[in-house]
């Protein structure tokens, strides 16, 4: 008959009826406790509607002191099958809705702010790219709001599936097959209350029932990363507050720049990329801040690769601690190799809301001109291949130091596949060229090259280096038996200070001469 409904339409109408019935029952239960309740059904993506509704709420109930953003829709499709409109409905409900609510309550004295995120943001799920992206934005909004709102408990809870809501019987069966349990309604409510009462705790929390019905697990961003020492040198364990930021496979195919950094027959991750990835790791949980520099970077075990080897690098970061007007984040790079945990490097990344401006300090005027051609320098002294041959001109060199003009790095995508960001946080070409210049200086005055092993202090005064090149000035501060220490400044062509390194340490050794000359990759991995 013309008035007949398809099974799908019947199912949709039934779901709407049951949802409306559940809403009415919940409202009645709340009012039975003596609570005053106002229920409004609106499109959370529309700013004007949200502003109008909350204005009415204030007129009836007074200032808003608590906010829970739990709105969400799903439109599960593979990326190739998902329309722009479907993506916008899912992503916009989470993100636009959150931004509208924050804007509308900007002047309210909030005591608690809760974002209902999803474990999909952490672990991913087929067909939910929009849902994962939207919820991960909520996670980072929680981090930002937690820093900006003193006296307000801010948390994004990455919920696993609940025994209700959007979980249909078919989804329940799917979760059971995957070993994922459903959060009981009462247990979930109690968990939320515990988080609200937790005070100054983590701003991102993962909660759910996994491993075929084990009790609810609470995995916060301060969870301990247990490690086993590989040797006496790297037996220092990560502090309890370290978190795994990401795990990145590194090989020559995915990181072709390493083919230009072959030392002793092995590709070696340049210190400049340690700096870059440390900055990424620190900013991951601290949106809204800027990379300002680092303290106490130490290379403990160089990251080395054979020709056909793949290493899985783990970037770890601790909780940001405020020091004066800055935030300091401890960071590490680790791998597991032959069932041994290796700590490769560690540092403290310095973040700030605004970069300061400073004047240059080093005075290297009148350095004698360096006569060796750069082509010969790269052929006979340095080991760096084409991608890292960034020195344009060595303007002068003496026992006191060296000065040069160097090129800027190309876009990250030219050095590696799937870079974390489309632009650099530091300037890895300029940094690496500074280290190259120290090697040239060391050969000139000590007859052997040197390699960087530590940085005491690095500070950046511009968010990005100019694309037309950088002046590098290096002043030698100490020459010990095997250690060279130097201070380094990076300036634009007009002489404005871009960045400064202090207490940079380089180790020199006769064996490095042979290592610098062994530029061919070993053909067989260990």
C-alpha positions, 0 to 999 in steps of 0.5 A: 500500500502507498502508506506502508513503511519499509523496515528501515523507516519503521526502525528509525521511527521506533528509535525516535519514539523510544528515545523520546520516552527515555528523555521523558522518564529521565526528566521525571526522575530528576524532577522527583528529586526536587531539581528544577529542569529545563529541556531544550532540543536544538542544533548545537552547531548554530551559534545564534540558537545556543546563545538564545537558549543559554540566555533564557537559562540564565534568566530562569536559573541564574549564572551557569556554573557547570557545562557538559558537552555530550552531543554527538552523531555518527555517520559510519562510512569508509572515507571513500564513501563519506560525503562532505555533508556527512563529515560536517554533521559528525565533526561539526556537532563535536567541534562547532558545538564545543566552540559555540558553548565555550563562546556562549559561557565565556563570562559564566563562572564555570566550576566544571567543564566536561567534554564527552570524547570517545576512545575512538579518538585514541584507538581509531575505528573503521568508518569513524574518521570524522568522529575520531577527529572531532573527539580528538579536537575536544581532547586538545580543547580540554588541555587548553581550557584547563590551563586558562580556567583556574578553579574549574575542573576541566576534563575530556573523558574518552569513553568506551561504548556505553550500555545505551545511547548510540550502541545498538544491538548490532553494535553490542554484538560487534563489540563483544566479538572484539572483546570490548565490554559496555560501560554500565550506566550506573558505573559510568555515572559514578566514574564521571562524579569521581572525575569531577571531584578529582581536583587538579588531575589529568585533562584527558582521561580514557575510560572503558571496559575492555578485555572481555568484561574486566572492571572499568579501567582508568587510563589517564595521561600520567600513566607510568611507562615501564622500561627495562634498561639496556645497559648501564648508560641508559638505565635511567628510567623514564619518570612516572609522568612520561606518556607515549606521544607517538610511535614512528617507524623510521627507515631510509624509504620513509625518511630519505633525508637520512641517506644524506646523513651516513656516518661510519656506514650507517644512517644516523638521525641528525641531532637537529631532528631530535630537536624537531621531534622533541618539540612536536612531542611537547606541543602534543598535549599543550595546544595554544603554546609555542616552541621556545627552545630546550634545556639539557639535550643529551644524545645518549645513544645515536639512532643508527640504521643499516640500509634495509633496517626499520626502527620504531621510535617512541616519542615520550613527553611528561607533564608541563610544569610552569616556570616563571612565564614558561612551561617546561616539558621533559621529553625522550626518544626510545626504541626497543632493539633485540628485546632491549630498551634503549634511551637514545636522547632526552631533553626539556622542551620550553614552551611559551605563549609568546616568544620574546625578542632579544639582541645578538651578543656574539661579536665575531667581526673581522674573522679571516676569510676562509679560502677552501671551496665549499665543494671541496669541504663537502668532498674531503671534510664533511660526510653530508649528502646533497639533502644536507649540504646547506652551507652557502658561504663560510665568511670567516674563521679563526681560533675564536670561531666561525661565521657562515651563511646557510640555507633554510630547510625545504618543506618537511615532506621533502625530507620524510613521508607523512611529516607530523606538521607541514612546516618546521618548528625549529629550522633543522637545516640551519641547526645541522649546518651549525654543527657542520661548521664546528666539524670544519673548524675542528679539522682546521685547528685540531686535525680531526672532526667533531660531532654534537653530543649535547645542548645546554640551552637553545632559545628561539625568538622567531616562530619561523626562520626566513626562507632566504637563508640564515647567518650563523655565528659560532664562538668557541668558549672552551677546548678540553681534551676531547670536548669543544664547547661553543655558543651559537647565534642564528640571525637573519640577513639584516642582523636580527636575532632568530635563535641562540644556543649556549653551552653546545658540546661537541666531541672530537676523536681521531676515529671520527675521521674514518667514520666521516669518510665511510659514507656508503650504507652497509648493505645488510642489516643486523 
